[in-house]
Amino acid sequence: MRFLSHLTLAAAFLLAGPAAFAQTTSVWNNKQCAVVLTYDDAIDVDLDNAIPALDSAKLRGTFYLIGSSPVLAKRLPEWRRAAQRGHELGNHALMHPCDGSLPGRGFVTPDNDLSKYTVSRAVTEIRANNTLLTAIDGKTARTFAYPCGDRQIGGVNFYDQLKNDFVAARGVTGGLQTASQVKLDDIDCYSINGQDGKYLVDLVKQAQQSHTLLVFLFHGVGGGHSLNVSLAAHRQLLRYLKAHEKDIYIAPMVEVAERIRVAQQGGAARK
Ligand SMILES: [Zn+2]
């Protein structure tokens, strides 16, 4: 344990007793766990429903944007203002290519079939999307989310060439992980479609008990996508997070992943 945080924790121990001492983790900003709210695909409801709900609770999330989305083009100043208020504009590729050779991928068009891409084309398009996002928000550090969770082209992990372009990448596998368990090139998340508010809050309580990272993956919020969470369930989650902000570290993926990266390197990067 680093001695600065040791002093802080010692003070917390004296004030709150052994239970509180045991239940905080320095990588989670001296709170019990971390929660990251992510929203995929650059859709209207991000700007119409999700961001207003987050802003009114003074919470920040990560929005994984597709560079070719018409909603990005049409509402660019709104995305810029969202970034200025602290939301992360994450990279969800320029064209959202998914592997059309996998079962259940009838929705993949020939133009956007990752199995027909070369690795260098995937890498180049994702870098071009970073350039676009930097032009919008002025930032150079951000995270990536694999479209459809697909990580490989012909058996090659294309993100291996992008590790220096991103702080981390989010996958689609469900799971809660401690900071040492997190794979920064494939961070777990819970993909939400139709679950109620109690389910969402119960996941947060599990993360609090296990001192882990919990990442939510939303698409539609109150409609706008075939994968959806109701406004009521989303509101119930935000209300719980806000009420327990002292115990739960809630931040965009780029900030949480950077803390994990430093912790996994044994704190060597912290000066
Ligand atoms: Zn997507």
Boltz pocket constraint, residues with backbone or C-beta under 6 A from the ligand:
constraints:
  - pocket:
      binder: B
      contacts: [[A, 40], [A, 41], [A, 92], [A, 96], [A, 146], [A, 147], [A, 148]]
      max_distance: 6.0
